[in-house]
Amino acid sequence: MLKKAYLLPFLLLSVKLCFAQTTFVPLGSEDYNLLDRLETRSGRLCDSLALWDRPEARRNAVNFLEMIKSTNSKKDVKSQLTAIDRYNINQMISENGEWAPKDEETIDSRRPLLKFFYKKQYDLIHIKTHDFVLDKNFFLVVNLVLSGVAMYQQNSPTPAATKSTVFYSGRGAELRGWIGKKLGFYTSIIDNQEQFPYFVNNWIKKDGKHMAVPGADYFLNPSTGNYDYMQASGYINFDAVKNHVNLTFGSGKHFIGDGMTSLFLTDNSSNMPFLQLQARIWKLNYECLYLELTPQFDKTIGDTIHSHKFSTIHYLNVNTFKWLSVGLFEAEVFDRPDNYELSYLNPIIFTTAINRFNGAGDKSLLGMNLKAIAAKHLQFYAQILFNEFRYKELTGGKKWYGNKWGIQFGGKYFDAFTVKNLDLQAEIDVVRPYTYSAQDTLANYTNYNQPLADPLGSGFIKGIGQIRYNPIKNLYLSVKGTYYMQGVDTGGKNYGNNIFNPYLTADHQYGVKTINGPKATCTIMNLNIAYQLRRNLFLDLGGTYRKYINTTGVYNSDYTTTGPVYGPLTTTYVYFGVRLNMARRDYDFF
């Protein structure tokens, strides 16, 4: 990617010219909900905090929390903070204490293990040295990463050989730190063994060729239903211009948007190599993201070295008022013989006219993101995405297949109905058929046989609602409900729902509805109770109900069956798990 052999030495040499660095709050962390609610409850958008572009820097998060603390002291009768908010703020600052103005904000353990481990309350190993004269300022944190989940499932109808009890197990380690407060670094390696609920196995198998484990890349084909895969991520980071221009080079995931899902970019696919440039000046936040992706491939042909495709993403956001932010999005996906198209290194947004010279087969996406807060309790957000459209066709009423767009509307209500720490969220997503498809099987908006945006792909209408409640310290309750309608590509016909199919094979060009082809509906409900025994050590107890129906009433057979399955397909499972320094593994998104 970007001729990495030449780029990495350049980045390392650039450290001599840089000023500071940071690491990032992990995706999936509960801390994002805390930052989100505090920003809305403060009554104004923070210019240095970009929650629509995750992961967010620990440095920015701590600076924001310190500002909230100083303006909402315990003696302030008008304070918007609850006692639980204050507790959560102190806990988050302590975990990211390398950026706290006072060392004592990093909480000491009452009883360190062997006088060396867990000297600080949240870190297995915590090393921080100070010698600014000799420039020997060094910081390092090392932590274990563990997760174990047992699930009991029931399916109707019951496929042959389907296990009633399945499990997930992950173990590894992560470390983060800085050298001389100039070069920041992070790395994480996790070994996973996983068995999935029945409907997830169906999703993995897909058409029998483009197999993928949700969120992962290479995996071993299971002989007994156990999927075995590794997940490794890491990066180096530094400021090229102090407090304004930041560079990150590594492998990981990203999320652009304020919703539960995104039409632009989500963290649902596997880790990917990336180079990220972020500029934050005044009320402007600008990002260039250069990605190396893996195009779709046939898993059944055995293990091979995959070729690569690439993507350039630009995102510009401005806080136009203290209550309103507007973002502009542009993405290009293109395939070259393992070489990055140099013209796509252009860091200027809206340069898609270059496509006319680079080839019409490249995939272009344009979009807008909006976020508004009101009354210190409400947040509203929206996204609109365009891949291709003609104004004449858009208004002509013929429902041309080339009108490819998506739209998202959502809202959040913090401390709902005056109940402290009760947060509600609702969202609607609509994506037209063929939106993320391409002319061929290379430039589609996918990575490692998984969509880069919403995991449903295209041709759907989806509604999501969620209730979060933090009634006491360390107890988190959540209820999430999802209902979606989607067309089904069936009978060898391309109705635009499977984004791996080229849109040039579309079944018809006119009369294309949002729900195109046979209709499927799905209802999903999830309840989760999480208790934090100590920072980032959670016990989870919950259950999920899923009912999937399509109008044909017949579903493809998979490796557990001897023939077609007749619907509807209903799955119910309950689970219990423990996790340390990991986000909860769930399957309630498809």
Secondary structure as the mmCIF struct_conf table of DSSP 4:
data_model
#
loop_
_struct_conf.conf_type_id
_struct_conf.id
_struct_conf.beg_label_comp_id
_struct_conf.beg_label_asym_id
_struct_conf.beg_label_seq_id
_struct_conf.end_label_comp_id
_struct_conf.end_label_asym_id
_struct_conf.end_label_seq_id
BEND BEND1 LYS A 3 LYS A 3
HELX_RH_AL_P HELX_RH_AL_P1 LYS A 4 SER A 14
HELX_RH_3T_P HELX_RH_3T_P1 VAL A 15 LEU A 17
STRN STRN1 PHE A 24 PHE A 24
HELX_LH_PP_P HELX_LH_PP_P1 VAL A 25 PRO A 26
TURN_TY1_P TURN_TY1_P1 LEU A 27 GLY A 28
TURN_TY1_P TURN_TY1_P2 GLU A 30 GLU A 30
HELX_RH_AL_P HELX_RH_AL_P2 ASP A 31 SER A 42
TURN_TY1_P TURN_TY1_P3 GLY A 43 GLY A 43
BEND BEND2 ARG A 44 ARG A 44
TURN_TY1_P TURN_TY1_P4 ASP A 47 SER A 48
TURN_TY1_P TURN_TY1_P5 LEU A 51 TRP A 52
STRN STRN2 ASP A 53 ARG A 54
BEND BEND3 PRO A 55 PRO A 55
HELX_LH_PP_P HELX_LH_PP_P2 GLU A 56 GLU A 56
STRN STRN3 ALA A 57 ALA A 57
HELX_RH_AL_P HELX_RH_AL_P3 ARG A 58 THR A 71
BEND BEND4 ASN A 72 ASN A 72
TURN_TY1_P TURN_TY1_P6 LYS A 74 LYS A 75
TURN_TY1_P TURN_TY1_P7 VAL A 77 LYS A 78
HELX_RH_AL_P HELX_RH_AL_P4 ALA A 83 GLU A 95
TURN_TY1_P TURN_TY1_P8 ASN A 96 ASN A 96
HELX_RH_3T_P HELX_RH_3T_P2 GLY A 97 TRP A 99
BEND BEND5 ALA A 100 LYS A 102
HELX_RH_3T_P HELX_RH_3T_P3 ASP A 103 GLU A 105
BEND BEND6 THR A 106 THR A 106
HELX_LH_PP_P HELX_LH_PP_P3 ILE A 107 ILE A 107
STRN STRN4 ASP A 108 ASP A 108
HELX_LH_PP_P HELX_LH_PP_P4 SER A 109 SER A 109
BEND BEND7 ARG A 110 ARG A 111
STRN STRN5 LEU A 113 LEU A 113
TURN_TY1_P TURN_TY1_P9 LEU A 114 PHE A 116
STRN STRN6 PHE A 117 PHE A 117
TURN_TY1_P TURN_TY1_P10 TYR A 118 TYR A 118
BEND BEND8 LYS A 119 LYS A 119
STRN STRN7 LYS A 120 LYS A 120
TURN_TY1_P TURN_TY1_P11 GLN A 121 TYR A 122
STRN STRN8 ASP A 123 ASP A 123
BEND BEND9 LEU A 124 LEU A 124
STRN STRN9 ILE A 125 THR A 129
TURN_TY1_P TURN_TY1_P12 PHE A 132 ASP A 135
STRN STRN10 PHE A 138 SER A 156
BEND BEND10 PRO A 157 PRO A 157
TURN_TY1_P TURN_TY1_P13 ALA A 160 ALA A 161
BEND BEND11 SER A 164 SER A 164
STRN STRN11 THR A 165 ILE A 179
TURN_TY1_P TURN_TY1_P14 GLY A 180 LYS A 182
STRN STRN12 LEU A 183 GLU A 194
HELX_RH_AL_P HELX_RH_AL_P5 TYR A 198 LYS A 205
TURN_TY1_P TURN_TY1_P15 LYS A 206 ASP A 207
BEND BEND12 GLY A 208 HIS A 210
TURN_TY1_P TURN_TY1_P16 PRO A 214 GLY A 215
STRN STRN13 PHE A 219 LEU A 220
HELX_LH_PP_P HELX_LH_PP_P5 ASN A 221 PRO A 222
BEND BEND13 SER A 223 GLY A 225
STRN STRN14 TYR A 227 VAL A 241
TURN_TY1_P TURN_TY1_P17 LYS A 242 HIS A 244
STRN STRN15 VAL A 245 GLY A 252
STRN STRN16 PHE A 255 ILE A 256
BEND BEND14 GLY A 257 THR A 261
BEND BEND15 LEU A 263 PHE A 264
STRN STRN17 LEU A 265 LEU A 265
BEND BEND16 ASP A 267 ASP A 267
BEND BEND17 SER A 269 SER A 269
STRN STRN18 MET A 272 ILE A 281
TURN_TY1_P TURN_TY1_P18 TRP A 282 LYS A 283
STRN STRN19 LEU A 284 LEU A 293
HELX_RH_3T_P HELX_RH_3T_P4 LYS A 299 ILE A 301
STRN STRN20 LYS A 309 PHE A 321
TURN_TY1_P TURN_TY1_P19 LYS A 322 TRP A 323
STRN STRN21 LEU A 324 PHE A 334
BEND BEND18 PRO A 337 ASP A 338
HELX_RH_3T_P HELX_RH_3T_P5 LEU A 342 LEU A 345
BEND BEND19 ILE A 348 ILE A 349
HELX_RH_3T_P HELX_RH_3T_P6 THR A 352 ILE A 354
HELX_RH_AL_P HELX_RH_AL_P6 ASN A 355 ASN A 358
TURN_TY1_P TURN_TY1_P20 ALA A 360 GLY A 361
BEND BEND20 ASP A 362 ASP A 362
STRN STRN22 LYS A 363 ALA A 374
TURN_TY1_P TURN_TY1_P21 ALA A 375 HIS A 377
STRN STRN23 LEU A 378 GLU A 388
HELX_RH_AL_P HELX_RH_AL_P7 TYR A 391 GLY A 396
BEND BEND21 GLY A 397 LYS A 398
TURN_TY1_P TURN_TY1_P22 TYR A 401 GLY A 402
STRN STRN24 LYS A 404 TYR A 413
TURN_TY1_P TURN_TY1_P23 PHE A 414 ASP A 415
HELX_RH_3T_P HELX_RH_3T_P7 ALA A 416 THR A 418
TURN_TY1_P TURN_TY1_P24 LYS A 420 ASN A 421
STRN STRN25 LEU A 422 VAL A 431
TURN_TY1_P TURN_TY1_P25 PRO A 433 TYR A 436
BEND BEND22 GLN A 439 TYR A 445
STRN STRN26 THR A 446 ASN A 447
TURN_TY1_P TURN_TY1_P26 TYR A 448 ASN A 449
STRN STRN27 GLN A 450 PRO A 451
BEND BEND23 LEU A 452 ALA A 453
TURN_TY1_P TURN_TY1_P27 PRO A 455 LEU A 456
BEND BEND24 SER A 458 GLY A 459
STRN STRN28 PHE A 460 TYR A 469
BEND BEND25 ILE A 472 ILE A 472
TURN_TY1_P TURN_TY1_P28 LYS A 473 ASN A 474
STRN STRN29 LEU A 475 GLY A 487
TURN_TY1_P TURN_TY1_P29 GLY A 491 GLY A 492
STRN STRN30 ASN A 494 ASN A 494
BEND BEND26 GLY A 496 GLY A 496
TURN_TY1_P TURN_TY1_P30 ILE A 499 PHE A 500
BEND BEND27 ASN A 501 ASN A 501
HELX_RH_3T_P HELX_RH_3T_P8 TYR A 503 THR A 505
STRN STRN31 ALA A 506 ALA A 506
BEND BEND28 ASP A 507 ASP A 507
BEND BEND29 GLN A 509 GLY A 511
BEND BEND30 THR A 514 ILE A 515
BEND BEND31 GLY A 517 PRO A 518
STRN STRN32 LYS A 519 ARG A 534
TURN_TY1_P TURN_TY1_P31 ARG A 535 ASN A 536
STRN STRN33 LEU A 537 ASN A 550
TURN_TY1_P TURN_TY1_P32 THR A 551 THR A 552
STRN STRN34 VAL A 554 TYR A 555
TURN_TY1_P TURN_TY1_P33 TYR A 559 THR A 560
BEND BEND32 THR A 562 GLY A 563
STRN STRN35 VAL A 565 TYR A 566
BEND BEND33 GLY A 567 GLY A 567
STRN STRN36 LEU A 569 LEU A 580
BEND BEND34 ASN A 581 MET A 582
TURN_TY1_P TURN_TY1_P34 ASP A 588 PHE A 589
#
